[in-house]
Amino acid sequence: MPLFGPKAGVNFAKVNGEIKEDGETFKFDIGQTGFHVGAFAEIKFNDKFAIQPELLYSVQGGRYEDSESGPGFSYEEETKWNLHYINVPIMAKYYIIPSVAIEAGPYVGFNIKSEAKSEGSATIAGVTVNEDETEDMKKGTNSIDFGLGAGASFNMDNGFFVGARYNMGLTKISKEYTETFEGIEYKVPAYDFKNGVIQVSVGYKF
């Protein structure tokens, strides 16, 4: 009989990849913390092998920081790319011992929200100007993310478990789209950015 239950935890997320333009490199090389919450079903074939499909709401993304300074001038900016997904992992599990299992398998994610939040400040001749901006990135974000996950879990006799997993995205987060600026249309390419997420979870099996 399958076991069911909730699970939730913290995400340590990062956007892997970079853009190189005009001799400069741009990348979301700083991780950010998010969360995941949802439910699972564990279908055991015997004492060693099981399949575990899940349905998770997962907040992911990455950060980019930039700064510049000179005589009488300084500039700082931080941009967070917040990505919200409904993820459906299907993990194959192997119990090394009754309390410890390793797992691996594919996942598919459905993007439901994508936005970039920028916070910056510029100081010129002693005068500081702050600027905050939020941009909807949905039009430049692929609706589906596909990747592979691998991890392990420790299972207690009372039904609780703790687990850790790494999800490696295999498909590009971004997609090509058309932007209009001052009446001129131009195409923004699909940059080679991919998701990378470490998940630490707790859950309960009924």
N, C-alpha and C positions, 0 to 999 in steps of 0.2 A: 504494500500500500504506500503511495507517495506521501512524503512529508512536506508540509507547507509552513510558511512563516514569513515574518517581516525581516528586513535587514536595513541598516542605515550606517552611515559613516562619513568620513572626511576624504576629500579628494586633494591630492597634491598634483596640480595640473600644470602642463606646459605646452606651448605651441612650438613644435619642432620645424625648422626650416628657416630660410633667409632670402632676402631680396638684395641683389647687387645692381645698383644703378649709378651711373656717373662716378664710378670709383668709390662709392660709399656702400656700406652694408647695413641693412635694416633687418632686425629680427626681434621676435618676442622671446628673448632668451632668459627672462626671469619668470619663475613659476609663481603661481598664485593658488590660494586655498579656496576650495569649494566644498560641496557636499553631495551625497547621493542618498536616496531613500526609495524603498520599494518593497517588492515581495519576490519570493522564489518558490519553486517546487523541486524537491529532490526525489528522483525516481531510481530506486536501487534495483539492480539486477541480481546482485548477491552481496556478500559481505565486503567485497573488494571494489566493485565497479558500480558507478551511478552516473546519471545524467541530471544536470541541474539547469533548467531554463529559468530566467529571471526577467523582471520588468522593473526598470529603475529610472527615476528622474535624476539627472546628473548635471551639476553645474561645473563647467570646465573653463579653460581659456589660458591666457598668458599675459605677460606685462612687458612693456618696453619703456625704457627711461633714456632721456636725452638731456644734455646740458651743454652750455657754451658760455664762455666768459671772455672779456677783454677790458681794455681801459674804459672805465665808466659804464660797463655793460655786463649783465649776467642774465642767463636764461635757463630755466629748468622745466621739464615736462615729463609727466608720466601718463602712459596710455595703457588701459586695461581692455583686453578683448574678452568679453564675457560671452560664453557659449553655453546654451541650455539645450540638453538632449533628453529624449526618451530612448534609453538604451535597452536592447534585448540581447543579453548574452546567453549562449548555450554552452555550458561547461561540461566536459567529460571529467569525471572525478575518479581517483584511485586512492583507496584507503591503505596507507602503508601499515598503520596499526589502527585499531578501532577509534582512537581519538584524533588521529592526524591524517588529513587527506591532501593530496596535490591535485591541481585542476588545470585544464587548458581547453581553449576552444574559441570559436569566432563570436563576434558581436556585430550587431547592426544598430546604428543610432539614427534617430530622426530629429533633426534640428528644429526647435520650436522658437528659439530666440537667439539673436546675434546682435551685439551692440559693442561699440567702442566708446569708452569713457576716458576723456583726456582732462587732466588737471595741470595747468602750467602757470608760471609766473615769470615776468620779465622786469628787470630793474635797469632803468636808464637814468643816469645823472641823479641817483638817489631816489627816484620815483619808481615805485613798484606797482605793476598792473597784474592782477590775477585774472585768469580766464578758465572757465570750466565748460566743457562741451560734451554732449552725448550724441552719437551718430548711430542710426539704425543700419546695421551691416547685413540684414537678411537678404537683400538682393544680390550681394556678393558672396553669399555662403551657400555651399551645397546643402541640399535638404537631407542627404543621406551620408552617413559616415560608416565605414566598414573597417574592421580591424580584428586583431587577435588579442586574447587575454591569457594570462598564466598566473598562478598563485598557489596559495596553500591555506588551510584552515585548521584550527584546533577546536575540537568538539567536546563539550562537557556532557556528563551523564544527565544533567538536569535539563538538557535541551538547548542551552545557550552555546553559542560558538563565536569565535573571533577569527577574522581572516584578513589576508592581504593579497592584493592582485595588481598586476601591471597591465594596462590596456595600451596597446600600440596601434595607432591609426595607420591604415594602409592607403587610404584615399585622401585626396586633397580636400582641405576644409573649404577653400575659396573656389569660386567659379568666375568665369568671364561675365562681365556685365557692362552696360553702357551708362555713362555718366554725362550729365550736361553741366557745363560751367560757362557762365556768361554767354549763353546762347549757342555754345559750340558743344557738339557731342563727340565724345571720345570713348574708346574701349579700354576698360581696365582688365588686364589679363588674369588668368587663374594662377595665382602664385602657389609655389610648392610648399604649403604649410600643412602639417599633419598634427593630429592630437597625440599627446602622451600623458597618461594619467596613472598615478599610484593611488590605489584605493585601500583604505583600512576600514574594516566593517565589523559590526557586531550584529548578531541576529538571534532568532529563537525558532526552533523547530517544534511544530505541533504534531 
